[in-house]
């Protein structure tokens, strides 16, 4: 078993085009913990670890002040607000059900479907089924019937919401 030296651990800059904020933030927090960085240095690390676009966005969120005038927790809240994606379950479900395999291999398509389920917030039984192998996922009749039931539930919810808001 090889050991990881503290000097070998690096923190990559946050680029919103290449990484999700929550994933990067977790690596940032892990890096601080691993290196036992003092609290007074953490804000500087955050500011210097943002890519150009992320730093520009933070500057605009902090105006009329400068980012260095805020403490670490305030900066993290601003970045959380800027980079956290809000999703609507019915829209995510519709997007999921409209996905087609196209030129993707079965494995690639199954992986995309699995990734998409993280934002769909399907019931627990569906999540367990999507964690099974790709072959059993596509061949299982119970999954196919489960998808139909979930789709009908989403359509029913959408109809009731439209009636509620439109009268």
N, C-alpha and C positions, 0 to 999 in steps of 0.2 A: 504494500500500500504506500503510495507516495504522499508526502506531506505538502501542504500549501503554505508557502511563506507569506508573511504579511506584505513583503515588498513585491510579490508576484500579483497581488490583487489590484486591478485597475478599475476605474469607473469611467465608462464611455460617456461622451457628451449626449445630452438629450436632444434628439432631432424628431419632431412630431411626424415627419414624413416616413421615418424608419421604425419608430417604436411607439408603443402605447404608453401614455403618461403613467398609469397605475403600475405597469410593469417596471418602468424606469424608476419611479419613486420608491418601489420596494427594494430595488438594487441599491439606490442611494442610501436608504435607511440601513440596509445590510452592510454597506461599505463603512458607514459611520460607526456602526456597532463593532465591526471586525477590526477596524483600525483604532478603535477607542479614541476617536477624535474629540477634542474638547469642544464644549458647547459654543465657545466664542469663535471657533474656526468654521463651524458648520454652515453658517450663512454664506461665507465667502466661497466655500466649496460649491454650494448650490449655484451661486451666481456665475462661477467660472465653469460649471459643468453644463450650462445651457448652451445649445447651439445658437447660431446667429438668429434664426427666425423665432425660436422660443424666447431668447433674451429680449428681442424687439417687442414681442407680445407682452412680456412681463413689464417692460418699461411703460408700454401704453396702459396696462392695467393699474400701474402705480401712480400715474400722473395725478396731480401736479408734483408729487414727491418723486424721489429716485428710489430704486429698489433697495439700495443699501440703508435707507432710512426706516425699513421695516425689519422686524425680527424674522427668524427662520419660519416659525409657525404661520405668521401672517402671509409670508411669501408662498408657502406650500398651499394655503387655502386659496390664494389667488390663482395659482397654477391648477389646483384641483378644479376650480370653477371653470377655468378656460379650456381644460382638456378632458373633462369628464363628459362622456357621451350619454345623453338621455335617449332611451329607446321606448317605443310604444309596443307592447306585446302583440297586439293584433297586426300592426304593420310588419313587425319582425316575422310573425308566423306566415303572413302572406308572402313575404320575400323568400322565406324558407321553402314554402310549397311551390313557388314559381321557379326554383332552381332546376336547371337541366344539365345533364352530363356533358353534352356537346362533344368536344374533342378530348375531354379529360379521360384518363384511365379510371377504372372502377375504384382503385385505391385513392386516387386524387379526389374523385368526386365524393367518396365516403368521408375523406378527411375534411373537405369543405363543408359537408353536411354536419359533421361533428363540431367543427368550429362555429358554425352558425347557431347551433343549439345553445351556445353559451349566452347569446343575447335574446333568444326566444323565450327562455324561462318556461320550458315545457314541464308538465307534471313529472314527478320523480320516477314513475314507472317508465316513461319515455326515455329519460336520461339513462336509466340502467340499460335499456335496450340499445341505445346508441353507443354505449361504451363497449358492447360486444363486438366481435369481429365484423368486418365489412360484409362478408359473405352471409353470415346469419342475419345481419341487419336487413339486407335486401331480400333474403329468401323467406324470412319469417312472416307467415300470414298474420300472426297476432300483431306484429308491428304495423303491417299495412292497414289492418282494421283500426289499430290505435291511431294511426295518422288520420284516417277518415273521421274518426270520432273527434279528434282534436280540431281538425279543420272545420267540422260542423259547429263545434263549440265556438270557434273564433268567428265564423260567419254569423252565428246567432248573436254573439256579443256585439258585433259590428252593427247588425240590424237594430238591436235594442238601443245602442248608443245613438245611431242616426235618428231613430224615432224620438228619443229623449231630447236631443238637442234641436231637432227641427219641428217638433210638435206633431 
